[in-house]
Amino acid sequence: MVPPSIVSTGEVGSLHELSVVIEVVRTVEEFARENGVTRIDKLVLQIGELSSMIPQYIEDCFPCAVDGTSMVDTKLEIEILPGNGRCRSCGAMFNLVANKGICPECGVKDAEVISGKEFMIKEIVAC
């Protein structure tokens, strides 16, 4: 349960991210139970640059999501995955964010997204 003060004061970036992080915590706790793990030292998440998840909000939400759980002392690490695309005109691969969607080779703004929409658990480090 989210404390009302957190929702009303805006201490947590977004309820969307909070609900996602709470689900991640449930998933990790279930994994730990199924595998006889009693303590999770570190959780590593991968978030794509083009994902709807905002890494800072995920970090801000994490303490609330783990409060009262077996993961209260777990460290969170976030890896950002690049938002890459392939130009439909010339085939060049490039970072969509850094180039604002415009192909640096031919100047066309028509790319297929190749990577960067991911949001996943990469690693669970148990003690």
C-alpha positions as CSV (number, residue, x, y, z in Angstrom):
1,M,0.0,0.0,0.0
2,V,1.3,3.4,-0.9
3,P,1.3,5.9,2.0
4,P,-1.1,8.8,1.1
5,S,1.5,11.4,1.9
6,I,3.7,10.0,-0.9
7,V,0.9,10.2,-3.4
8,S,-0.2,13.7,-2.4
9,T,3.2,15.3,-2.0
10,G,4.7,14.1,-5.2
11,E,7.7,12.6,-3.4
12,V,7.5,9.6,-5.8
13,G,7.9,10.5,-9.5
14,S,4.9,8.6,-10.9
15,L,2.3,6.2,-9.8
16,H,2.9,4.4,-13.1
17,E,6.5,3.7,-12.2
18,L,5.6,2.8,-8.6
19,S,3.1,0.2,-9.7
20,V,5.7,-1.3,-12.1
21,V,8.4,-1.4,-9.4
22,I,6.0,-3.0,-6.9
23,E,5.3,-5.7,-9.5
24,V,9.1,-6.2,-10.0
25,V,9.5,-6.6,-6.3
26,R,6.7,-9.2,-6.1
27,T,8.3,-11.1,-9.0
28,V,11.8,-11.0,-7.4
29,E,10.4,-12.1,-4.0
30,E,8.5,-15.0,-5.7
31,F,11.7,-16.0,-7.5
32,A,13.6,-15.9,-4.2
33,R,11.0,-18.1,-2.4
34,E,10.9,-20.7,-5.2
35,N,14.7,-20.9,-5.1
36,G,15.3,-20.9,-1.4
37,V,17.0,-17.5,-1.4
38,T,16.6,-15.5,1.9
39,R,18.4,-12.3,1.0
40,I,18.7,-10.3,-2.3
41,D,21.8,-8.1,-2.2
42,K,21.3,-6.4,-5.5
43,L,18.7,-6.1,-8.3
44,V,19.8,-4.9,-11.7
45,L,17.2,-3.5,-14.1
46,Q,17.7,-2.6,-17.8
47,I,15.7,0.3,-19.1
48,G,15.7,1.4,-22.7
49,E,16.1,5.0,-23.7
50,L,12.8,4.7,-25.6
51,S,10.9,2.9,-22.8
52,S,8.0,4.6,-21.1
53,M,9.8,4.1,-17.8
54,I,11.8,7.0,-16.4
55,P,14.9,5.7,-14.6
56,Q,15.0,8.5,-12.0
57,Y,11.3,7.7,-11.1
58,I,12.2,4.0,-10.8
59,E,15.0,4.9,-8.4
60,D,12.7,7.3,-6.5
61,C,10.0,4.6,-6.2
62,F,12.2,1.7,-5.2
63,P,12.5,2.5,-1.4
64,C,8.7,2.7,-1.2
65,A,8.2,-0.5,-3.2
66,V,10.6,-2.5,-1.0
67,D,9.4,-1.0,2.3
68,G,8.1,-3.8,4.5
69,T,9.4,-6.6,2.2
70,S,12.3,-9.0,2.4
71,M,14.1,-6.7,-0.1
72,V,14.2,-3.6,2.1
73,D,18.1,-3.7,2.1
74,T,18.4,-4.6,-1.6
75,K,20.5,-2.2,-3.7
76,L,19.1,-1.2,-7.1
77,E,21.2,-0.7,-10.1
78,I,19.8,0.6,-13.4
79,E,21.5,0.1,-16.8
80,I,20.3,2.3,-19.7
81,L,20.0,0.6,-23.0
82,P,20.5,2.7,-26.1
83,G,17.6,3.6,-28.4
84,N,18.9,2.5,-31.7
85,G,17.2,2.5,-35.1
86,R,17.9,1.6,-38.7
87,C,17.2,4.2,-41.4
88,R,14.5,2.9,-43.8
89,S,16.0,5.0,-46.5
90,C,19.8,4.2,-46.4
91,G,20.0,1.4,-43.9
92,A,22.3,3.2,-41.5
93,M,22.2,2.2,-37.8
94,F,22.1,5.1,-35.3
95,N,21.0,6.3,-31.9
96,L,17.6,7.7,-32.2
97,V,17.8,9.9,-29.1
98,A,21.1,11.4,-29.8
99,N,20.1,12.2,-33.4
100,K,16.5,13.2,-32.7
101,G,15.3,10.5,-35.0
102,I,17.2,12.0,-38.0
103,C,19.6,9.7,-39.8
104,P,23.1,11.1,-39.6
105,E,24.0,9.6,-42.9
106,C,21.2,10.8,-45.2
107,G,19.2,13.2,-43.1
108,V,15.9,11.3,-43.4
109,K,13.6,11.1,-40.4
110,D,12.2,7.6,-41.0
111,A,13.7,4.9,-38.9
112,E,12.7,1.5,-37.6
113,V,13.3,1.0,-33.9
114,I,15.8,-1.8,-33.3
115,S,16.4,-1.4,-29.5
116,G,15.7,0.8,-26.6
117,K,12.1,0.0,-25.6
118,E,13.2,-2.7,-23.1
119,F,12.4,-2.8,-19.4
120,M,13.6,-6.0,-17.8
121,I,15.2,-7.6,-14.8
122,K,18.8,-8.4,-15.9
123,E,20.2,-9.8,-12.7
124,I,19.3,-10.8,-9.1
125,V,22.3,-11.0,-6.8
126,A,21.6,-13.2,-3.8
127,C,23.7,-13.5,-0.6
